[in-house]
């Protein structure tokens, strides 16, 4: 008897997924706490949300912290998610955030099989862990409807997730949370927009735009190609933003290939680099491998369809 297609595999038991998520969350929280304590960067990128949350709770004006090339402001909506952590030691707050994010992601992805845990071996994931980024939580939100409101915390990577996982209840809660921030400071969107003018980022589609458009036309009914195109048009700053591409691989071979190639970005990135170099390296080691996966998958499905017709 031939093995079942991946889409027909027996689902992983709910209890096992919960256990995996808890274990992953604990291990990553411990690892992150030790790392943050050693390198002394507080809560990492998540520190912005906790500091703004502390300002809100003290009744002080938000969005008043200094900004710059290495300190890009988040919208005030991100501060709402920092409130439960803002009274903790910064290193503990960052560790708990990345641990919870990773645990939720582990729970979410194992619904499609244990092999999905291979996404944790990708370089963009570890780039997110080391800097305490939002991308693991955003990926979990793409798979868990009740996490949908977190898309308002980081608009650039939240936008594709918001489109992919859109549902009425999530939209209502996200809208109400955004409205709450406007009641606190009505002009914050304008203030935040002015502060982001120094944002240094890149849009991947400028490097692979023509190829992506061809793929969209050829494989327009393929969810992976649509996701690749959507990810290609959002502003990005570092390799951790590309982690959401790992929603594309399905088979173990695809996950291994994408994960191994992604570490080329780590090896190829010089100590001193420009945003243009980062854009090129991310395109080569993150986007082009995913493009290859989409093309090979489409070709394989087309070939199988032709063989069935004979």
FENMO-V283702 format. One record per backbone hydrogen bond with DSSP energy under -0.5 kcal/mol. NH is the residue of the N-H (numbers start at 1). CO is the residue of the C=O. If there is no record, write none. Layout:
BEGIN
NH&CO, NH&CO
END
This chain:
BEGIN
8&5, 9&6, 17&13, 18&14, 19&15, 20&16, 21&17, 22&18, 23&19, 24&20, 25&21, 26&22, 27&23, 28&24, 29&25, 30&26, 31&27, 32&28, 33&29, 34&30, 35&31, 36&32, 37&33, 38&34, 39&35, 40&36, 41&36, 44&41, 45&131, 46&43, 46&132, 47&44, 48&45, 50&46, 51&47, 52&48, 53&49, 54&50, 55&51, 56&52, 57&53, 58&54, 59&56, 60&55, 68&71, 71&68, 78&75, 79&75, 79&76, 80&76, 80&77, 81&77, 81&78, 82&78, 82&79, 83&79, 83&80, 85&82, 86&82, 86&83, 88&85, 93&89, 94&90, 95&91, 96&92, 97&93, 98&94, 99&95, 100&96, 101&97, 102&98, 103&99, 104&100, 105&101, 106&102, 107&103, 108&104, 109&105, 110&106, 111&108, 112&109, 113&110, 116&113, 117&114, 118&115, 119&116, 120&117, 121&118, 122&119, 126&122, 127&123, 128&124, 129&125, 130&126, 131&127, 132&128, 132&129, 133&128, 138&134, 139&135, 140&136, 141&137, 142&138, 143&139, 143&140, 144&140, 145&143, 147&144, 148&145, 150&147, 151&148, 152&149, 153&150, 154&150, 158&154, 159&155, 160&156, 161&157, 162&158, 163&159, 164&160, 165&161, 166&163, 171&167, 172&168, 173&169, 174&170, 175&171, 176&172, 177&173, 178&174, 179&175, 180&176, 181&177, 182&178, 183&179, 184&180, 185&181, 188&185, 190&187, 191&187, 192&188, 193&189, 194&190, 195&191, 196&192, 197&194, 198&195, 199&196, 201&199, 202&236, 204&202, 204&234, 205&232, 206&203, 207&204, 208&204, 209&205, 212&208, 213&209, 214&210, 215&211, 216&212, 217&213, 218&214, 219&215, 220&217, 222&219, 223&221, 226&222, 227&223, 228&224, 229&225, 230&226, 231&227, 232&228, 233&229, 233&230, 234&231, 236&202, 241&238, 242&239, 243&240, 244&241, 245&242, 246&243, 247&244, 248&245, 255&251, 256&252, 257&253, 258&254, 259&255, 260&256, 261&257, 262&258, 263&259, 263&260, 264&261, 265&262, 266&262, 267&263, 268&264, 269&265, 270&268, 273&271, 278&274, 279&275, 280&276, 281&277, 282&278, 283&279, 284&280, 285&281, 286&282, 287&282, 288&283, 290&286, 291&287, 292&288, 293&289, 294&290, 295&291, 296&292, 297&293, 298&294, 299&295, 300&296, 301&297, 302&298, 303&299, 304&300, 305&301, 306&302, 307&303, 308&304, 309&305, 310&306, 310&307
END
